[in-house]
Amino acid sequence: MDCVLIAIVTSVVMLLGLRRFVFPRRTPARLPPGPRPLPIIGNLHQLGKKNPYETLRQLAKTYGPLMSIRIGSVHTVVASAPETAMELLQRHGQAFSGRYVPHAMDACDFSKLSMTFGQAGKEWRDKRKMCKEIVFSERCLEGSEALRQEMLQQLVDRVGAHSDRGDVVNVHDVVFMANLNLLLTTIFSITSPDTAMVMELKELMDDFFSLFFAPNLADYFPVLRPLDPQGVKRKAELSLGKLLAKFRDFLNHRLDHRRNNDNPKKQDLLEAIIDIAQGNHYNFTTQDIPYLLFELIVGGIDTNSNTVEWIMTELLFNPDKLKRLKQEIKSVVGENGQIREADIASLPYLQAVIKETFRYHPPGPLAVTRMSEADQEVNGYTIPKGTQIVINTWSMAKDPSIWTDPESFEPGRFLDNKMDFKGHHFQLIPFGAGRRICPGMPLATRILQMTTAVLVHNFDWLLEKDKDHPDHKQDNFSITLCKPTPLRAFPLKI
């Protein structure tokens, strides 16, 4: 953003809300402690551009695990310890069940119709109940396993072709495309995706991610939202609108298919979702389906791809752990056997590797933010209504009071304890916790486990460069935690 735009925006902020920002209203005397905010910008200058979760971690060492800051004009409370996260997300989960909605997500009424950002009312509860009882139920996911197995074999064939040619593989890109194909297969029964269609979807998603992840002044200064000074919402209307239109096309094609009584019923998630929309048990209609499809496909694909890339990165830089995992998989399925989802229960080291990756590289280092629905007292402090709530999971992941040797990648720490990542243990909450825990966790977990297992079982891997990569543990913050440079490695057939 150039200096002229900064000057214009600052002037507008001062004209529209000078009194509010320069002379903020008196805050409750028992507000959680925190650094003193500056007029207008609050504590923005202290967060930095690269890794705000590290800055917040350092500030928490001074002000405590429940800390107040101001991001622009947005009053924010940051939790940096499992105990405070539990207080906010579980014990006072109803009071903090709101969402602070990024301005981009107001486009196309998405913030009103989605589960991620929708208000926690009856319609929202019905949608979540529907996902838990039907869409992501064991029965429904087991019914679509054969479709995922076919796509995983295509991933093996694709990586095998790279091996035959001696080509290096960009792990993130190949996993992103494989996960996209897996989701298209699981949801739509598309077992042979058209390359042009897949690339179009990827380009649309990349365009949307660039808007959603980019800093937006209207998020820091909500008074600017009607002006949309950076044009983020206007661009999001186009980008998100194109994605929703694509999902409406999928839906309409299936509805036409169902009208023909000669066509057999498909065993996929879209079929189950349409059955729900046409029934009377849930407050859910066909108009809601494109928004749900967006959340199923776009909501988790980047996170899953980044996580698999981190897993492979850590395994390649820890060959003893890669060898141990490979041996475990071989002992269960044999040298040339095909891994099934039912085998995961017999692969404790694979599960430990994934848990340790969630800890060491938390996919949402600053978990998707909540908002207080009412004034609430927590640990002797008052958190006012309308406060943004941030959970610094990255800080908890690096806390030596929680983890032994937290800077080391040690999957073995999870072998002799029953800690999981399903929202029960607040030391490890990659999918969130409480009323807003990610409803797609069962499907995302299956895809993540199986993608990792087939890459490890079917290939040996050789880094593109023999020398150590000094930045292999570094990360970049963009809502999700991604590698600054992609992992590139040669797959070798076993």
N, C-alpha and C positions, 0 to 999 in steps of 0.2 A: 504494500500500500504506500503510495507516494505521499510526500509532505503536504501537498495541497489538499488531498482527500482527508488526511488526518486533521488538518486545520479546520476544514469545513465541518467534519463530524464533531470535533470538539466544540465548535461554536454552536452547533445545533443542540448538542447535549446541554450546554450551559444555558441556552435560551429556553429550552423546554423544561429543564429541571434544575436550574441553578440552585435554588434553595434546597432541593432535596439532596443534591450531591455534595454541595459545599457545606451546607448546614444540615446534615442528616438528622432525622428524627431521633429523639432520645431512645436508646435501646434499653431493654430490660437490664436491671442492675446485675442479674445473675446469669448473664450471657456467658457461654463458654469462653475461656481466655483465648487470646490470639494477638498477632502483631497489629500495631496501630495502622489503620488504612489511611491513605492519602486522599485528599479531596478528588472527586470525579473518578479516578482510576482505581481507587481502593487499594488492594494488594497485588494488582496485576503485575506491577514492576518487580515483585519478588518471586513470581512463579517461574519466570524464564520461558524460553521458547521450546527448548529441546525436551527436557524430562521433568515436567512439573511434579510428578509423583515423588522424585528424589528431593526436590525442594520442599515439598510438603512434609516429607519424612524428617528432614532436618529441622523444620519449624516445630514439628511435634515434639522433638526432643526438648525444646524450650517451653512450649505451651501445653504439652500434654496430649493424651490420646483422643481427647474430644476438644476440638479447637475451632474457633471462629475466624473466618477471613471474609473479605469482601472482594468479589471478582467483578470489577467495574462497579455497578450498582446492585449486584446480586449478592444478598447476604447468604453465606455458605458455612455449613458446619462439616468438618472433616473428621472422620473416625479412622484411627490408625492402629487399633488393637482389636483382637477377637472379642474381648469382653464388651467394648463399646459398640462394635458392629452388631453383636447379639442384642444389646439394649435397643438399638435403633430398628433393626430389621425383624426381630422376633418378639421381644417383650413389649415393644411399643409399635409393632408392625402395622396396626391399623392407622395410627396417627401419622406414620411415615409411608403410607401406601401410595401417595401421589407421585407423579413424575414431573421433573423439570424438563420441559419439551424444547429441544433445539428449534430455532426458527425454521430451519429447512424442513422439519417434519410437520409443520403446519400446512405444507403444500398438499393439495388434492384431498384435504380433510383427513390426512393420514393420522394425525395426532388424536382425532376423535374416534376413528374406526379401527385402529390397530390395538392388539393386546399389549404391545411394548409400551406405548405412550398413552393409551386410553385411560380415562378415569376409572377408578376401582368401584364401579357401580354394578348393578345387576347384569347388564349386558356383558361387561368385562368378565364377571364371575362365571357366567354361562359359557363363554368362549373358552376359558381356562378349564372348566370342568369337562367340556366337550373334548378338548385336546387330551386331557389326562385319561378319560374313560374310554375314548374311542380312537382318535387319530394316532396317539402315541402309546396306545395300549400294547401289551405284549402280544396279544392275539393278532392285532393289525400289523405290527412290525414283523412278526414271524411269517405272516402271510405274504409279505413282499420281499422276503429274504432272497428267494431265487433270482429276482430281478437284480438285486445288489450283487449277488455272486457273479452274474454274467458280466456286469460292468467292471467288477474287480479283475476278472480275467482279461478284459480288454485293457485295463491298466497294465497288467503284467505283460501282455503282448506289445503294448506301446513302448514300455520301458525296454523290453527285450529287443525291439527293433533298434533302439538307440545302442544297445549293447552290441548287436551284430555289426553295426556300422562303426563302432568305436567312438560314438558321439558322447559328448558331455550332456548331462541332464540338469536343467534348471529345476530344482526340486519343487519350489513353490509353484511354478507355472504348471508342471505336469500334475501336481496334486490338486491345484485349483480346478483344472479342467476335468480331472477324474472325479472330484467331489461334485462338480456341477452335473456331470453325467450321472453320477449316483443319485443325486436328488431328482433329476429329470426322470430317471428310471423308477425310483421309488414312488414318486408322486404321480407321474403321467404314463408310466409303462413305455417310455421311449427308450428302446433297447439299441437302436441304431440312430443316434442323433444326427441330424443334418449339420454338417460342419459350419455352413453359413449361418444357420439359426443359432448354434452354440456360440459362435464368435460374436454375433449381434447381441446376444444376451450378455456376454462378457463385457463388451464395449459399453453397453447401457449401464451395467453395474459399476464398471470403473468410473464412468462419468458421474454416477450418483455418489460413489464413495468420495470422489474428489470434492464434492460439495458438502457432504455430511461431515467430513473430517476436517475441513478447512476452518480456521478461526473466523468467527463472524461477530462483528461489532454489535449486531442486534441481539446476540445471546448475552453479551456483557452488559448492555444497556437496553433493556426491554422497551424503554420509551421510544427507541428508534425503530421498533418493529414495523410500524405503519409506513415508515420511509424506506425500509429495506435498502440501506445506503450502499451495500456491496452487491445488490441484486441477487443475493443467495436464494431467497424464496422464489423469485421469478424464474431463476434457472432451474430450481428444484421442481417447480410446476411442470416444466418441460421434461426433465429427466425422469422424475418419478411417474409422470403421466404416461410416458412411453413404456415404462416397465409394467405399469398396471394394465395398459392396453394390451400388451403382449400376453399377460396372464388371463385377461378376459378372452383373448383369442383361443387359448388352450381350453378354457372353460366352455366356451360356446361350441368348440369342436366336439368336446365330450358330450355335451347335452344333445347335439345332433346325433352322435353315435348311439346314445341311449334311446332316442326316439325310434330307432330302427330295431324292432323286436328280434330281428334275425342276428344281431350282433351279440356275442357273448359278453357278459359282464366282466370287467377287468378287476384284477386283484391288486389295486394300488390305493394310495392315500386319497387321490382325487375322487375316486368312486365313493370312498367312505365319507368324504367331506360333503359331496353332493347329496348323499343319502340323508345326512344330518340336516342339511339346509332344506330339504324337501319334507322333513318330518316335523313333528310338533313338540319334541322333547327339549329343544334348546332355542334360545332367542338368537337365532342365526339364520341368515337368508343367503340366497345366491349372490346378492349384491355385496355381501361381506367376503366372499370367497377370494377375489383377486387380492385383497389386502392380506388375507391369511397366507396366500401363496407367496406374496412378496416376503412376508416374515419368515416363512419356511425356507425359501431359497436364498434370498439376499441376506437375511439376518445373521446366518451362521457360517456361510461359505468362506468368507475371508478369515474369520476366526479359526475355523478348522484347518484351513490351508496353512496359516501361519503356525499353528500348533504342531502340525506334522513336520513342517520345515524345522522348527526348533527341536523336535524329537530327533530327527535325523542328524541335525547339527551336533547335538550332544553325544549321540551314539558314535558318530564318525570321529569325534575328538576324544572319545573314551572307548577305544576298541575293546577293552576287556568287558565292558558292559554290553557292547554290541554282540560280542561272542557269546556271552551268557544268555542274552535274549534269543539269539539264533538257535542255540542248543536247546533251550526250553521249548521253542516252537517245534523243532525237529522231534523232540522226545514225545510230543503229543500227537502230531499229524504225520510223522515220518519224513523221509528225505524228499519225496515228491508229492506228498499228500496235499489236498486242498483244505485250507482253513475254513471252518464254519463258525458262525456266530456263537453256537453252543460251546465251542472249544475255548472261548475267552475265559470262562470260569475256571478252566484248568491251566491258565497261563498267569500265575500271580506276579511273575516278574514283569510281564508286559503291562499289567495293570499298575505296578509300582513305577515303571518308567513313565507312564502317562501322568500319574499323580505328581511325580517329581517335576515333570515338565510344567504342569499347571502351577506348581509352587514356584519354581525357579523363573519361569517366564509366564506370569499370569496373563491370560489373554485379554482381560479387561483390567489393566493396572489401576485405573480409577473407575470402579464399577459404575454402570449406567445409573445416572443420578436419580435419587428420590426427591420428593418435596413434602414438607410437613403440611398436613391437612388442617392442623389446629395447633394452638400453643401447647407445648408438651414439656414437662419437667423430666430431665434425664440426668442422673448422677448429681443432683443438686443444682443443676443449671436449667435455665429456661430456653427452649428453642422455639422461636416465634413461628406462627403460621406463615407459610409462603417461603420458608427457608429451604435452600437447596442443600441436599444431603449427599456427601461424597464418601465412599468407602475406599480407603487407600490400601487395596489388596497387595500392591507391590511392596509397601512398607512392611506389612505383616509377613510377607515372604522372606524378607531379609532380616528379620528381627532375631538376634541371637538368644533372646529370652524365650523364644518359642521353638526355634530349630537349632540343633547342634550343627555347627559349621555351616551356616546358611549359604555361604558363598560357593559351596561345592555342590556339584550335581551328584547326588547319592540316592538312587532309587531304593537301595536297601533299607532306608529309613522307614519305608512304608510296608515292609514285608512282615513285621512282627507287631503291627497294630491294626486296629479296625477302622482307622480314619478313612472317610470317603469324601467325595466332593459333591454330595447331593444336598447340601444345605444344612446338614446336621452338625458339622464341625466347622466353626467359624474361622479356624486357622486356614482353611482351604475352601474358598467359595468361588470357583471360576464361573459358575453358572448363576451366581447370586444366591439369595436365601430368602426365606419367609414368603410372604404373599406374592412377591414379584419374581420368584425364581423362574428361570427360563423354562417354558413348557416344552421346548424342543430338545431338552437334554437327552432323553432316551434314544432318539434317532441320531443326534450329533455324536453321542458316545459310541454307538455301534459303528458309525462311519469312521470315526477317528481310530478306534481300536483295529478295525479290519484293514484300513488303508495302511497303517503302520505295520501290521503283521505281514501283509503280502509283500511289502517292499523289503522287509528284513529277511523273510523266509526264502524268497525267490532269487535274491541277488546278493553278491558281495559288492561293496562300494569302495571306491577309491577317490579321494579328494582331487579336484582339478590340479591343485598345486601341492607339492610334497611339503613345502615349508609351512610352519604353523601360521594360521590366520590370526593376527593379533586382535581383530575386532569380532571374533566369532561369538563372543558372549555379549557384545553390545546390542542395544536395541533402540528403536525409534518409536516415539509415542505418536499415535494417531487414533485415539480411542482404543484400538487394539494394539498389541505389542508386536511389532514386526522387525525383521532383520534389516539393518541399513544396507547391507549388500547381500544379494541372493546366494543361497547355498548351491554350488555347482559341483557335481561329482559324476564319475564314470560308473555305470552299473556293469557288473561282471556276472555273467551267467554261472550258476553253480554247477 
